[in-house]
Amino acid sequence: MAKRVIIVDDSRAVIATAELALDQMISSGVIEFKSYLNPAELLSALQAGSENFDLLISDVNMPQMNGLDLARSIKMDDRYKTKPIIILTTESSEQMKMAGKEIGVTGWMVKPFSDDKLVKSLKMVLGV
């Protein structure tokens, strides 16, 4: 059964780049890929139970909601507290990474990312 991967980023270009990097995994049925431009919309769908994921990839700086606030809200929900979250952002400060670690994010990738690194990270986190 395909693992459900959701990316939330306010940049369509970043979403398209990630989807292209993961194309082989998507087309072979290893993962199902879904994207959201608005983190608040994703959070609402998760809280309502109309959405679910095996791995979430999130930007930090988005106009509707900060990605770390999104991760914090998700991790407070018992249904999702053990689900992996990878932060994909231009933020690379140790302070920001520590904040993510305290929330419980699984990994941190700095943009621009390489296709290989993204694929490797997903395979490792999802165990596929």
Stockholm file with secondary structure:
# STOCKHOLM 1.0

chainA/1-128         MAKRVIIVDDSRAVIATAELALDQMISSGVIEFKSYLNPAELLSALQAGSENFDLLISDVNMPQMNGLDLARSIKMDDRYKTKPIIILTTESSEQMKMAGKEIGVTGWMVKPFSDDKLVKSLKMVLGV
#=GR chainA/1-128 SS CCEEEEEECSCHHHHHHHHHHTHHHHHTTSEEEEEESCHHHHHHHHHHTSCCCSEEEECSCCSSSCHHHHHHHHHTSTTTTTSCEEEEESCCCHHHHHHHHHHTCCEEEESSCCHHHHHHHHHHHHTC
#=GC SS_cons         CCEEEEEECSCHHHHHHHHHHTHHHHHTTSEEEEEESCHHHHHHHHHHTSCCCSEEEECSCCSSSCHHHHHHHHHTSTTTTTSCEEEEESCCCHHHHHHHHHHTCCEEEESSCCHHHHHHHHHHHHTC
//
